[in-house]
Amino acid sequence: MKKGLTRELITLRITYELRDGMYVNLGVGIPTLIQNFLPSGMDVMIHTETGALGCGRIAEPEEWDNDLINAGAQPITVIPGASFFDQIYAFGMMRGGHLDLTILGAYEVSEKGDLANWAPPGRAVAGIGGAMDVACGAKKVFVAMEHVDQKGNPRILKECTIPVTAERVVSKIFTDLAVIEVTQRGLILKEIAPDFTPDEVQKVTEANLIIDSELKMIEL
């Protein structure tokens, strides 16, 4: 079976969407890798619901500080000018619409942009956590995930089959096979992984894909 992009390359592609001055929240999974791929000199403030603004790269073992972790419980560094606060303020930033962008992992995304990322299929969990707050509060929501699950089943569906975190919030999906924009017309296939065809991507996507007239290879 052909391989698409690695998790690191998915992350690298997403960094091209970032702009100086943005306040960005990173969810658990692939999104946390973005901290390691921000271009040098880019003025982006990374927010974590654990209570920090100005997160840097993932910490090396010799740099670990158990008081500095991200939403995925990974030890992190911070950049000059970082600030720390309790979760009341962290969630206030999320709920108050102060974040320009959140980049989240997902189990499923529907063709309407519904996001399902808090209840793993077939597993019980204690609660929804902060996923709903940031998905509804951020000005824009991106999803970063593998295109199919471990059994090869599509994750981009006509309708989500597991509990939804937030409805109609996702604006763009980044996977190992494609970059897909969520619009009122439907899902538009904007970019495609090297060595893959639109038909191959459609075969592993339950929702219908609209092929962009300027479809191109994912640029890295």
C-alpha positions as a Markdown table, in Angstrom:
| # | Residue | x | y | z |
|---|---|---|---|---|
| 1 | Met | 0.0 | 0.0 | 0.0 |
| 2 | Lys | 1.3 | 3.4 | -0.9 |
| 3 | Lys | 2.2 | 5.8 | 1.9 |
| 4 | Gly | 1.1 | 9.4 | 2.2 |
| 5 | Leu | 2.8 | 12.1 | 4.2 |
| 6 | Thr | 4.3 | 11.4 | 7.6 |
| 7 | Arg | 2.8 | 13.2 | 10.7 |
| 8 | Glu | 5.8 | 15.5 | 10.6 |
| 9 | Leu | 5.1 | 16.5 | 7.0 |
| 10 | Ile | 1.4 | 17.1 | 7.7 |
| 11 | Thr | 2.6 | 19.4 | 10.5 |
| 12 | Leu | 5.0 | 21.2 | 8.2 |
| 13 | Arg | 2.3 | 21.8 | 5.6 |
| 14 | Ile | 0.0 | 23.4 | 8.3 |
| 15 | Thr | 2.7 | 25.9 | 9.3 |
| 16 | Tyr | 2.4 | 27.5 | 5.9 |
| 17 | Glu | -1.1 | 28.7 | 7.0 |
| 18 | Leu | 0.3 | 30.6 | 10.0 |
| 19 | Arg | 0.9 | 34.3 | 10.0 |
| 20 | Asp | 2.8 | 36.7 | 12.3 |
| 21 | Gly | 0.6 | 38.0 | 15.1 |
| 22 | Met | -1.6 | 35.0 | 15.3 |
| 23 | Tyr | -2.7 | 33.4 | 18.6 |
| 24 | Val | -3.0 | 29.7 | 18.0 |
| 25 | Asn | -4.2 | 26.8 | 20.2 |
| 26 | Leu | -2.9 | 23.3 | 19.5 |
| 27 | Gly | -4.9 | 20.1 | 20.3 |
| 28 | Val | -3.6 | 16.7 | 21.2 |
| 29 | Gly | -1.9 | 14.4 | 18.7 |
| 30 | Ile | -0.4 | 15.7 | 15.4 |
| 31 | Pro | -1.1 | 19.4 | 16.2 |
| 32 | Thr | 1.3 | 19.4 | 19.1 |
| 33 | Leu | 4.2 | 18.7 | 16.7 |
| 34 | Ile | 3.6 | 22.2 | 15.2 |
| 35 | Gln | 5.6 | 23.6 | 18.2 |
| 36 | Asn | 8.7 | 22.0 | 16.6 |
| 37 | Phe | 8.1 | 23.3 | 13.1 |
| 38 | Leu | 7.4 | 27.0 | 13.5 |
| 39 | Pro | 9.7 | 29.0 | 11.1 |
| 40 | Ser | 12.5 | 30.8 | 12.9 |
| 41 | Gly | 11.5 | 34.4 | 13.6 |
| 42 | Met | 7.8 | 33.9 | 13.1 |
| 43 | Asp | 5.7 | 35.9 | 15.7 |
| 44 | Val | 3.1 | 33.3 | 16.6 |
| 45 | Met | 1.9 | 32.8 | 20.2 |
| 46 | Ile | 1.0 | 29.2 | 21.0 |
| 47 | His | -1.8 | 28.8 | 23.6 |
| 48 | Thr | -2.4 | 25.7 | 25.7 |
| 49 | Glu | -5.5 | 25.1 | 27.9 |
| 50 | Thr | -3.1 | 24.0 | 30.6 |
| 51 | Gly | -2.4 | 27.6 | 31.3 |
| 52 | Ala | 0.4 | 29.1 | 29.1 |
| 53 | Leu | 0.7 | 31.5 | 26.2 |
| 54 | Gly | 4.0 | 31.5 | 24.3 |
| 55 | Cys | 4.7 | 27.8 | 24.2 |
| 56 | Gly | 7.9 | 26.8 | 22.4 |
| 57 | Arg | 9.1 | 23.5 | 21.0 |
| 58 | Ile | 8.7 | 20.2 | 22.8 |
| 59 | Ala | 11.4 | 19.9 | 25.5 |
| 60 | Glu | 14.4 | 17.6 | 25.2 |
| 61 | Pro | 14.8 | 15.2 | 28.2 |
| 62 | Glu | 17.4 | 17.4 | 29.9 |
| 63 | Glu | 15.0 | 20.3 | 29.7 |
| 64 | Trp | 12.0 | 18.7 | 31.2 |
| 65 | Asp | 10.1 | 20.7 | 33.8 |
| 66 | Asn | 7.0 | 18.9 | 35.1 |
| 67 | Asp | 5.3 | 22.3 | 35.6 |
| 68 | Leu | 5.5 | 23.0 | 31.8 |
| 69 | Ile | 3.3 | 20.7 | 29.8 |
| 70 | Asn | 0.9 | 21.1 | 26.8 |
| 71 | Ala | -2.6 | 19.7 | 26.4 |
| 72 | Gly | -1.1 | 16.4 | 25.4 |
| 73 | Ala | 0.9 | 16.3 | 28.7 |
| 74 | Gln | 4.2 | 16.7 | 26.8 |
| 75 | Pro | 7.0 | 18.7 | 28.4 |
| 76 | Ile | 7.4 | 22.0 | 26.6 |
| 77 | Thr | 9.7 | 25.0 | 26.4 |
| 78 | Val | 8.5 | 28.6 | 26.4 |
| 79 | Ile | 9.6 | 31.6 | 24.3 |
| 80 | Pro | 10.6 | 35.0 | 25.7 |
| 81 | Gly | 7.6 | 36.9 | 26.8 |
| 82 | Ala | 5.5 | 33.8 | 27.7 |
| 83 | Ser | 2.9 | 34.1 | 30.4 |
| 84 | Phe | 1.3 | 31.7 | 32.8 |
| 85 | Phe | -2.2 | 31.6 | 34.3 |
| 86 | Asp | -4.8 | 29.2 | 35.7 |
| 87 | Gln | -7.2 | 27.3 | 33.6 |
| 88 | Ile | -10.0 | 29.8 | 34.3 |
| 89 | Tyr | -8.1 | 32.3 | 32.2 |
| 90 | Ala | -7.0 | 29.7 | 29.7 |
| 91 | Phe | -10.6 | 28.7 | 29.0 |
| 92 | Gly | -11.7 | 32.4 | 29.1 |
| 93 | Met | -9.3 | 33.0 | 26.2 |
| 94 | Met | -10.9 | 30.1 | 24.3 |
| 95 | Arg | -14.5 | 31.0 | 25.1 |
| 96 | Gly | -14.1 | 34.7 | 24.6 |
| 97 | Gly | -13.1 | 34.4 | 20.9 |
| 98 | His | -9.5 | 35.6 | 21.5 |
| 99 | Leu | -7.8 | 32.8 | 19.6 |
| 100 | Asp | -7.3 | 33.2 | 15.8 |
| 101 | Leu | -7.0 | 29.5 | 15.1 |
| 102 | Thr | -7.1 | 26.1 | 16.8 |
| 103 | Ile | -5.6 | 23.1 | 15.2 |
| 104 | Leu | -7.1 | 19.9 | 16.5 |
| 105 | Gly | -6.9 | 16.2 | 15.9 |
| 106 | Ala | -10.0 | 14.3 | 15.1 |
| 107 | Tyr | -11.5 | 10.8 | 14.9 |
| 108 | Glu | -14.1 | 11.9 | 12.3 |
| 109 | Val | -15.1 | 15.0 | 10.3 |
| 110 | Ser | -18.3 | 15.3 | 8.4 |
| 111 | Glu | -18.9 | 16.9 | 5.0 |
| 112 | Lys | -20.5 | 19.8 | 6.7 |
| 113 | Gly | -17.5 | 20.5 | 9.0 |
| 114 | Asp | -18.8 | 18.7 | 12.1 |
| 115 | Leu | -16.0 | 17.7 | 14.4 |
| 116 | Ala | -15.8 | 14.5 | 16.4 |
| 117 | Asn | -12.7 | 14.3 | 18.5 |
| 118 | Trp | -13.5 | 13.7 | 22.1 |
| 119 | Ala | -15.1 | 10.2 | 22.3 |
| 120 | Pro | -12.9 | 7.4 | 20.7 |
| 121 | Pro | -15.0 | 4.8 | 18.8 |
| 122 | Gly | -15.8 | 1.9 | 21.1 |
| 123 | Arg | -14.2 | 3.4 | 24.2 |
| 124 | Ala | -15.7 | 5.1 | 27.2 |
| 125 | Val | -14.2 | 8.4 | 28.4 |
| 126 | Ala | -14.7 | 10.4 | 31.5 |
| 127 | Gly | -15.6 | 13.7 | 29.8 |
| 128 | Ile | -15.4 | 16.1 | 26.9 |
| 129 | Gly | -12.6 | 18.2 | 28.4 |
| 130 | Gly | -11.7 | 21.4 | 26.6 |
| 131 | Ala | -12.4 | 20.3 | 23.1 |
| 132 | Met | -15.9 | 21.8 | 22.8 |
| 133 | Asp | -14.7 | 25.2 | 24.2 |
| 134 | Val | -11.9 | 25.7 | 21.8 |
| 135 | Ala | -13.7 | 24.3 | 18.8 |
| 136 | Cys | -16.6 | 26.7 | 19.4 |
| 137 | Gly | -14.5 | 29.7 | 20.6 |
| 138 | Ala | -11.7 | 30.0 | 18.1 |
| 139 | Lys | -12.1 | 32.1 | 15.0 |
| 140 | Lys | -11.1 | 29.3 | 12.8 |
| 141 | Val | -10.7 | 25.5 | 13.2 |
| 142 | Phe | -8.3 | 23.3 | 11.3 |
| 143 | Val | -8.1 | 19.5 | 11.7 |
| 144 | Ala | -4.9 | 17.5 | 11.4 |
| 145 | Met | -5.3 | 13.7 | 11.2 |
| 146 | Glu | -4.6 | 10.5 | 9.2 |
| 147 | His | -7.1 | 10.1 | 6.3 |
| 148 | Val | -8.2 | 6.6 | 7.5 |
| 149 | Asp | -8.3 | 4.8 | 10.8 |
| 150 | Gln | -6.1 | 1.8 | 11.8 |
| 151 | Lys | -8.5 | -0.5 | 10.0 |
| 152 | Gly | -8.5 | 1.5 | 6.8 |
| 153 | Asn | -12.0 | 3.0 | 7.4 |
| 154 | Pro | -12.6 | 6.6 | 6.2 |
| 155 | Arg | -12.5 | 9.4 | 8.7 |
| 156 | Ile | -14.0 | 12.0 | 6.5 |
| 157 | Leu | -17.7 | 11.1 | 6.3 |
| 158 | Lys | -21.1 | 12.2 | 5.2 |
| 159 | Glu | -22.2 | 12.2 | 8.8 |
| 160 | Cys | -20.2 | 11.6 | 12.0 |
| 161 | Thr | -20.9 | 8.2 | 13.6 |
| 162 | Ile | -19.6 | 9.1 | 17.1 |
| 163 | Pro | -20.5 | 11.9 | 19.4 |
| 164 | Val | -19.9 | 15.3 | 17.9 |
| 165 | Thr | -17.7 | 17.9 | 19.6 |
| 166 | Ala | -19.0 | 20.9 | 17.6 |
| 167 | Glu | -21.1 | 21.3 | 14.5 |
| 168 | Arg | -20.0 | 23.1 | 11.3 |
| 169 | Val | -16.8 | 24.5 | 12.7 |
| 170 | Val | -14.0 | 22.9 | 10.6 |
| 171 | Ser | -12.8 | 25.1 | 7.8 |
| 172 | Lys | -9.9 | 23.0 | 6.5 |
| 173 | Ile | -8.7 | 19.4 | 6.9 |
| 174 | Phe | -5.0 | 18.3 | 6.6 |
| 175 | Thr | -4.3 | 14.6 | 6.2 |
| 176 | Asp | -1.5 | 12.4 | 5.0 |
| 177 | Leu | -3.3 | 12.3 | 1.6 |
| 178 | Ala | -4.8 | 15.7 | 1.0 |
| 179 | Val | -5.7 | 19.2 | 2.0 |
| 180 | Ile | -9.4 | 19.7 | 1.9 |
| 181 | Glu | -11.4 | 22.9 | 2.3 |
| 182 | Val | -14.9 | 22.8 | 3.9 |
| 183 | Thr | -17.3 | 25.1 | 2.1 |
| 184 | Gln | -21.1 | 25.5 | 1.7 |
| 185 | Arg | -20.8 | 23.8 | -1.6 |
| 186 | Gly | -19.1 | 20.8 | 0.0 |
| 187 | Leu | -15.6 | 19.4 | 0.5 |
| 188 | Ile | -13.1 | 20.8 | -2.0 |
| 189 | Leu | -10.0 | 18.8 | -2.7 |
| 190 | Lys | -7.3 | 21.5 | -2.9 |
| 191 | Glu | -4.0 | 19.6 | -2.6 |
| 192 | Ile | -3.0 | 16.0 | -2.9 |
| 193 | Ala | -0.1 | 13.9 | -1.7 |
| 194 | Pro | 2.7 | 12.9 | -4.2 |
| 195 | Asp | 2.0 | 9.8 | -6.2 |
| 196 | Phe | -1.8 | 9.8 | -5.4 |
| 197 | Thr | -4.7 | 10.5 | -7.7 |
| 198 | Pro | -8.0 | 12.2 | -6.9 |
| 199 | Asp | -9.8 | 8.8 | -7.5 |
| 200 | Glu | -7.5 | 7.1 | -4.9 |
| 201 | Val | -8.3 | 9.8 | -2.3 |
| 202 | Gln | -12.0 | 9.6 | -3.0 |
| 203 | Lys | -12.0 | 5.8 | -2.5 |
| 204 | Val | -10.9 | 6.3 | 1.1 |
| 205 | Thr | -13.3 | 9.2 | 1.7 |
| 206 | Glu | -17.0 | 8.5 | 2.3 |
| 207 | Ala | -18.0 | 12.1 | 1.7 |
| 208 | Asn | -18.0 | 13.3 | -1.9 |
| 209 | Leu | -15.0 | 15.4 | -2.9 |
| 210 | Ile | -15.2 | 18.3 | -5.3 |
| 211 | Ile | -12.0 | 18.5 | -7.3 |
| 212 | Asp | -10.6 | 22.0 | -7.4 |
| 213 | Ser | -9.9 | 23.3 | -10.8 |
| 214 | Glu | -6.4 | 24.3 | -9.6 |
| 215 | Leu | -5.7 | 21.0 | -7.8 |
| 216 | Lys | -2.0 | 20.7 | -7.0 |
| 217 | Met | 0.5 | 18.5 | -5.2 |
| 218 | Ile | 1.0 | 19.3 | -1.5 |
| 219 | Glu | 3.9 | 21.7 | -1.4 |
| 220 | Leu | 6.5 | 21.3 | 1.4 |
